[in-house]
Amino acid sequence: MKIAIDGTAASGKGTLARRLAAELGLPYLDTGLIYRSLAFRLIEDGGDLSDEAAAAGAARALSAEDCSDRPALRTEAVGRAASSVSAFPQVREALLAFQRDFAARPGGAVLDGRDIGTVVLPDADVKFFVTASLRERARRRAGDLGLSGDKDIAAVGEELRARDERDMARTHAPMKAADDAYVIDTTRLSPAEVLRTACEIVDGVSGANN
Protein backbone atom coordinates (compact mmCIF):
# COMPACT_ATOMS: atom_id res chain seq x y z
CA MET A 1 0.00 0.00 0.00
CA LYS A 2 1.33 3.42 -0.99
CA ILE A 3 0.33 6.21 1.40
CA ALA A 4 0.92 9.89 0.62
CA ILE A 5 0.85 12.44 3.42
CA ASP A 6 1.07 16.14 2.57
CA GLY A 7 0.49 19.22 4.66
CA THR A 8 1.71 22.46 6.13
CA ALA A 9 4.83 22.84 8.26
CA ALA A 10 4.43 21.93 11.95
CA SER A 11 0.96 20.51 11.34
CA GLY A 12 1.94 17.07 12.62
CA LYS A 13 2.21 15.35 9.25
CA GLY A 14 5.68 13.97 10.03
CA THR A 15 4.54 12.59 13.36
CA LEU A 16 1.54 10.96 11.69
CA ALA A 17 3.67 9.55 8.86
CA ARG A 18 6.21 7.98 11.23
CA ARG A 19 3.58 6.51 13.54
CA LEU A 20 1.39 5.26 10.70
CA ALA A 21 4.35 3.59 9.00
CA ALA A 22 5.26 1.88 12.27
CA GLU A 23 1.65 0.82 12.83
CA LEU A 24 1.40 -0.71 9.35
CA GLY A 25 4.94 -2.07 9.21
CA LEU A 26 5.83 0.00 6.13
CA PRO A 27 9.05 1.87 5.29
CA TYR A 28 8.85 5.64 5.74
CA LEU A 29 10.43 8.51 3.81
CA ASP A 30 10.38 12.10 5.03
CA THR A 31 10.81 13.81 1.67
CA GLY A 32 11.38 17.13 3.37
CA LEU A 33 14.71 15.77 4.56
CA ILE A 34 15.77 15.31 0.95
CA TYR A 35 15.34 19.01 0.27
CA ARG A 36 16.87 19.95 3.62
CA SER A 37 19.87 17.74 2.81
CA LEU A 38 20.25 19.45 -0.53
CA ALA A 39 20.01 22.91 1.05
CA PHE A 40 22.53 21.95 3.74
CA ARG A 41 24.98 20.68 1.12
CA LEU A 42 24.67 23.88 -0.90
CA ILE A 43 25.15 26.05 2.19
CA GLU A 44 28.18 24.04 3.34
CA ASP A 45 29.73 24.29 -0.12
CA GLY A 46 29.14 28.03 -0.20
CA GLY A 47 26.88 27.58 -3.21
CA ASP A 48 24.46 30.08 -4.63
CA LEU A 49 20.97 29.09 -3.47
CA SER A 50 19.49 30.97 -6.41
CA ASP A 51 21.40 28.89 -9.00
CA GLU A 52 18.84 26.35 -10.21
CA ALA A 53 21.25 24.36 -12.38
CA ALA A 54 23.77 23.95 -9.54
CA ALA A 55 21.04 22.92 -7.12
CA ALA A 56 19.69 20.36 -9.58
CA GLY A 57 23.17 18.94 -10.10
CA ALA A 58 23.66 18.57 -6.36
CA ALA A 59 20.24 16.96 -6.06
CA ARG A 60 21.20 14.22 -8.52
CA ALA A 61 24.22 13.37 -6.36
CA LEU A 62 22.24 12.91 -3.12
CA SER A 63 22.20 9.45 -1.57
CA ALA A 64 19.94 7.85 1.01
CA GLU A 65 22.69 8.33 3.58
CA ASP A 66 22.75 12.09 2.91
CA CYS A 67 19.06 12.24 3.76
CA SER A 68 19.26 10.60 7.17
CA ASP A 69 17.82 12.76 9.94
CA ARG A 70 20.27 14.79 12.01
CA PRO A 71 20.09 18.03 14.02
CA ALA A 72 22.01 20.05 11.41
CA LEU A 73 19.12 19.58 8.97
CA ARG A 74 16.47 20.80 11.40
CA THR A 75 17.57 24.41 11.79
CA GLU A 76 15.30 27.24 10.67
CA ALA A 77 18.01 28.50 8.28
CA VAL A 78 18.18 25.15 6.50
CA GLY A 79 14.39 24.99 6.45
CA ARG A 80 14.15 28.38 4.73
CA ALA A 81 16.85 27.39 2.22
CA ALA A 82 15.11 24.08 1.55
CA SER A 83 11.85 25.89 0.82
CA SER A 84 13.68 28.11 -1.66
CA VAL A 85 15.53 25.41 -3.60
CA SER A 86 12.49 23.13 -3.60
CA ALA A 87 10.71 25.67 -5.81
CA PHE A 88 13.11 24.93 -8.68
CA PRO A 89 11.50 22.64 -11.32
CA GLN A 90 14.89 21.11 -12.17
CA VAL A 91 15.45 20.17 -8.54
CA ARG A 92 12.02 18.58 -8.10
CA GLU A 93 12.46 16.66 -11.34
CA ALA A 94 15.90 15.43 -10.27
CA LEU A 95 14.49 14.07 -7.01
CA LEU A 96 11.28 12.59 -8.41
CA ALA A 97 12.77 9.19 -9.31
CA PHE A 98 14.43 8.95 -5.88
CA GLN A 99 11.05 9.28 -4.17
CA ARG A 100 9.12 7.02 -6.55
CA ASP A 101 11.74 4.28 -6.29
CA PHE A 102 11.35 4.34 -2.52
CA ALA A 103 7.57 4.05 -2.80
CA ALA A 104 7.89 1.14 -5.23
CA ARG A 105 9.32 -1.16 -2.56
CA PRO A 106 7.49 -4.47 -2.09
CA GLY A 107 4.53 -3.96 0.22
CA GLY A 108 4.44 -0.21 -0.29
CA ALA A 109 5.60 2.74 1.78
CA VAL A 110 4.55 5.92 3.55
CA LEU A 111 5.89 9.21 2.17
CA ASP A 112 5.28 12.67 3.54
CA GLY A 113 5.95 16.07 2.01
CA ARG A 114 4.09 18.78 0.16
CA ASP A 115 3.40 17.34 -3.29
CA ILE A 116 3.31 13.59 -2.67
CA GLY A 117 -0.36 13.03 -3.43
CA THR A 118 -0.46 15.49 -6.33
CA VAL A 119 2.86 14.88 -8.14
CA VAL A 120 5.09 12.18 -6.65
CA LEU A 121 2.44 9.50 -6.08
CA PRO A 122 -0.78 10.57 -7.79
CA ASP A 123 -1.75 6.87 -7.79
CA ALA A 124 -1.27 6.43 -4.02
CA ASP A 125 -3.79 4.11 -2.39
CA VAL A 126 -4.51 6.61 0.39
CA LYS A 127 -3.77 10.34 0.46
CA PHE A 128 -3.87 12.62 3.48
CA PHE A 129 -3.50 16.38 3.79
CA VAL A 130 -2.66 17.42 7.34
CA THR A 131 -3.13 20.96 8.57
CA ALA A 132 -3.70 23.04 11.71
CA SER A 133 -4.25 26.68 12.59
CA LEU A 134 -1.24 28.97 12.13
CA ARG A 135 -1.28 29.87 15.83
CA GLU A 136 -1.19 26.21 16.89
CA ARG A 137 1.54 25.37 14.40
CA ALA A 138 3.61 28.32 15.62
CA ARG A 139 3.15 27.21 19.23
CA ARG A 140 4.31 23.69 18.39
CA ARG A 141 7.33 24.83 16.37
CA ALA A 142 8.32 27.35 19.04
CA GLY A 143 8.14 24.57 21.62
CA ASP A 144 10.43 22.41 19.50
CA LEU A 145 12.89 25.32 19.48
CA GLY A 146 12.66 25.80 23.25
CA LEU A 147 10.70 29.06 22.93
CA SER A 148 7.49 29.98 24.73
CA GLY A 149 7.00 33.76 24.83
CA ASP A 150 4.22 35.44 22.85
CA LYS A 151 6.74 37.44 20.79
CA ASP A 152 8.70 34.29 19.99
CA ILE A 153 5.57 32.43 18.95
CA ALA A 154 4.49 35.37 16.79
CA ALA A 155 7.90 35.46 15.08
CA VAL A 156 7.78 31.72 14.42
CA GLY A 157 4.26 32.13 13.09
CA GLU A 158 5.47 34.73 10.61
CA GLU A 159 8.18 32.33 9.42
CA LEU A 160 5.59 29.60 8.91
CA ARG A 161 3.20 31.95 7.12
CA ALA A 162 5.95 33.03 4.73
CA ARG A 163 6.88 29.42 4.06
CA ASP A 164 3.25 28.49 3.40
CA GLU A 165 3.04 31.30 0.87
CA ARG A 166 6.24 30.21 -0.91
CA ASP A 167 5.15 26.58 -1.03
CA MET A 168 1.63 27.33 -2.27
CA ALA A 169 2.64 30.02 -4.76
CA ARG A 170 5.39 28.18 -6.64
CA THR A 171 4.40 27.38 -10.20
CA HIS A 172 5.87 23.87 -10.19
CA ALA A 173 4.34 21.32 -7.79
CA PRO A 174 2.72 23.78 -5.36
CA MET A 175 1.62 22.57 -1.96
CA LYS A 176 -2.05 21.71 -2.04
CA ALA A 177 -4.40 18.93 -1.09
CA ALA A 178 -5.05 16.34 -3.79
CA ASP A 179 -8.67 16.26 -4.92
CA ASP A 180 -9.07 12.81 -3.39
CA ALA A 181 -7.10 13.46 -0.19
CA TYR A 182 -8.54 13.02 3.28
CA VAL A 183 -8.01 16.32 5.12
CA ILE A 184 -7.14 16.06 8.82
CA ASP A 185 -7.11 19.22 10.93
CA THR A 186 -4.91 18.49 13.93
CA THR A 187 -5.44 21.80 15.77
CA ARG A 188 -7.40 20.20 18.60
CA LEU A 189 -6.28 16.59 18.20
CA SER A 190 -3.56 14.70 20.05
CA PRO A 191 -1.04 12.66 18.03
CA ALA A 192 -2.83 9.51 19.20
CA GLU A 193 -6.17 10.82 17.96
CA VAL A 194 -4.67 11.80 14.61
CA LEU A 195 -3.16 8.32 14.22
CA ARG A 196 -6.46 6.65 15.13
CA THR A 197 -8.31 8.77 12.57
CA ALA A 198 -5.80 7.90 9.85
CA CYS A 199 -5.83 4.18 10.70
CA GLU A 200 -9.61 4.12 10.48
CA ILE A 201 -9.43 5.68 7.02
CA VAL A 202 -6.73 3.25 5.85
CA ASP A 203 -8.72 0.30 7.20
CA GLY A 204 -11.80 1.54 5.38
CA VAL A 205 -9.96 1.89 2.09
CA SER A 206 -8.31 -1.52 2.50
CA GLY A 207 -11.61 -3.14 3.25
CA ALA A 208 -13.28 -1.51 0.24
CA ASN A 209 -10.49 -2.77 -2.04
CA ASN A 210 -10.67 -6.38 -0.78
C-alpha positions in Angstrom: 0.0 0.0 0.0 1.3 3.4 -1.0 0.3 6.2 1.4 0.9 9.9 0.6 0.9 12.4 3.4 1.1 16.1 2.6 0.5 19.2 4.7 1.7 22.5 6.1 4.8 22.8 8.3 4.4 21.9 11.9 1.0 20.5 11.3 1.9 17.1 12.6 2.2 15.3 9.2 5.7 14.0 10.0 4.5 12.6 13.4 1.5 11.0 11.7 3.7 9.5 8.9 6.2 8.0 11.2 3.6 6.5 13.5 1.4 5.3 10.7 4.3 3.6 9.0 5.3 1.9 12.3 1.7 0.8 12.8 1.4 -0.7 9.3 4.9 -2.1 9.2 5.8 0.0 6.1 9.1 1.9 5.3 8.8 5.6 5.7 10.4 8.5 3.8 10.4 12.1 5.0 10.8 13.8 1.7 11.4 17.1 3.4 14.7 15.8 4.6 15.8 15.3 1.0 15.3 19.0 0.3 16.9 19.9 3.6 19.9 17.7 2.8 20.3 19.5 -0.5 20.0 22.9 1.0 22.5 21.9 3.7 25.0 20.7 1.1 24.7 23.9 -0.9 25.2 26.0 2.2 28.2 24.0 3.3 29.7 24.3 -0.1 29.1 28.0 -0.2 26.9 27.6 -3.2 24.5 30.1 -4.6 21.0 29.1 -3.5 19.5 31.0 -6.4 21.4 28.9 -9.0 18.8 26.4 -10.2 21.3 24.4 -12.4 23.8 23.9 -9.5 21.0 22.9 -7.1 19.7 20.4 -9.6 23.2 18.9 -10.1 23.7 18.6 -6.4 20.2 17.0 -6.1 21.2 14.2 -8.5 24.2 13.4 -6.4 22.2 12.9 -3.1 22.2 9.5 -1.6 19.9 7.8 1.0 22.7 8.3 3.6 22.7 12.1 2.9 19.1 12.2 3.8 19.3 10.6 7.2 17.8 12.8 9.9 20.3 14.8 12.0 20.1 18.0 14.0 22.0 20.0 11.4 19.1 19.6 9.0 16.5 20.8 11.4 17.6 24.4 11.8 15.3 27.2 10.7 18.0 28.5 8.3 18.2 25.2 6.5 14.4 25.0 6.4 14.2 28.4 4.7 16.8 27.4 2.2 15.1 24.1 1.5 11.9 25.9 0.8 13.7 28.1 -1.7 15.5 25.4 -3.6 12.5 23.1 -3.6 10.7 25.7 -5.8 13.1 24.9 -8.7 11.5 22.6 -11.3 14.9 21.1 -12.2 15.4 20.2 -8.5 12.0 18.6 -8.1 12.5 16.7 -11.3 15.9 15.4 -10.3 14.5 14.1 -7.0 11.3 12.6 -8.4 12.8 9.2 -9.3 14.4 9.0 -5.9 11.0 9.3 -4.2 9.1 7.0 -6.5 11.7 4.3 -6.3 11.4 4.3 -2.5 7.6 4.1 -2.8 7.9 1.1 -5.2 9.3 -1.2 -2.6 7.5 -4.5 -2.1 4.5 -4.0 0.2 4.4 -0.2 -0.3 5.6 2.7 1.8 4.6 5.9 3.6 5.9 9.2 2.2 5.3 12.7 3.5 5.9 16.1 2.0 4.1 18.8 0.2 3.4 17.3 -3.3 3.3 13.6 -2.7 -0.4 13.0 -3.4 -0.5 15.5 -6.3 2.9 14.9 -8.1 5.1 12.2 -6.7 2.4 9.5 -6.1 -0.8 10.6 -7.8 -1.8 6.9 -7.8 -1.3 6.4 -4.0 -3.8 4.1 -2.4 -4.5 6.6 0.4 -3.8 10.3 0.5 -3.9 12.6 3.5 -3.5 16.4 3.8 -2.7 17.4 7.3 -3.1 21.0 8.6 -3.7 23.0 11.7 -4.2 26.7 12.6 -1.2 29.0 12.1 -1.3 29.9 15.8 -1.2 26.2 16.9 1.5 25.4 14.4 3.6 28.3 15.6 3.1 27.2 19.2 4.3 23.7 18.4 7.3 24.8 16.4 8.3 27.3 19.0 8.1 24.6 21.6 10.4 22.4 19.5 12.9 25.3 19.5 12.7 25.8 23.2 10.7 29.1 22.9 7.5 30.0 24.7 7.0 33.8 24.8 4.2 35.4 22.8 6.7 37.4 20.8 8.7 34.3 20.0 5.6 32.4 19.0 4.5 35.4 16.8 7.9 35.5 15.1 7.8 31.7 14.4 4.3 32.1 13.1 5.5 34.7 10.6 8.2 32.3 9.4 5.6 29.6 8.9 3.2 32.0 7.1 6.0 33.0 4.7 6.9 29.4 4.1 3.3 28.5 3.4 3.0 31.3 0.9 6.2 30.2 -0.9 5.2 26.6 -1.0 1.6 27.3 -2.3 2.6 30.0 -4.8 5.4 28.2 -6.6 4.4 27.4 -10.2 5.9 23.9 -10.2 4.3 21.3 -7.8 2.7 23.8 -5.4 1.6 22.6 -2.0 -2.1 21.7 -2.0 -4.4 18.9 -1.1 -5.0 16.3 -3.8 -8.7 16.3 -4.9 -9.1 12.8 -3.4 -7.1 13.5 -0.2 -8.5 13.0 3.3 -8.0 16.3 5.1 -7.1 16.1 8.8 -7.1 19.2 10.9 -4.9 18.5 13.9 -5.4 21.8 15.8 -7.4 20.2 18.6 -6.3 16.6 18.2 -3.6 14.7 20.0 -1.0 12.7 18.0 -2.8 9.5 19.2 -6.2 10.8 18.0 -4.7 11.8 14.6 -3.2 8.3 14.2 -6.5 6.7 15.1 -8.3 8.8 12.6 -5.8 7.9 9.9 -5.8 4.2 10.7 -9.6 4.1 10.5 -9.4 5.7 7.0 -6.7 3.2 5.9 -8.7 0.3 7.2 -11.8 1.5 5.4 -10.0 1.9 2.1 -8.3 -1.5 2.5 -11.6 -3.1 3.3 -13.3 -1.5 0.2 -10.5 -2.8 -2.0 -10.7 -6.4 -0.8 
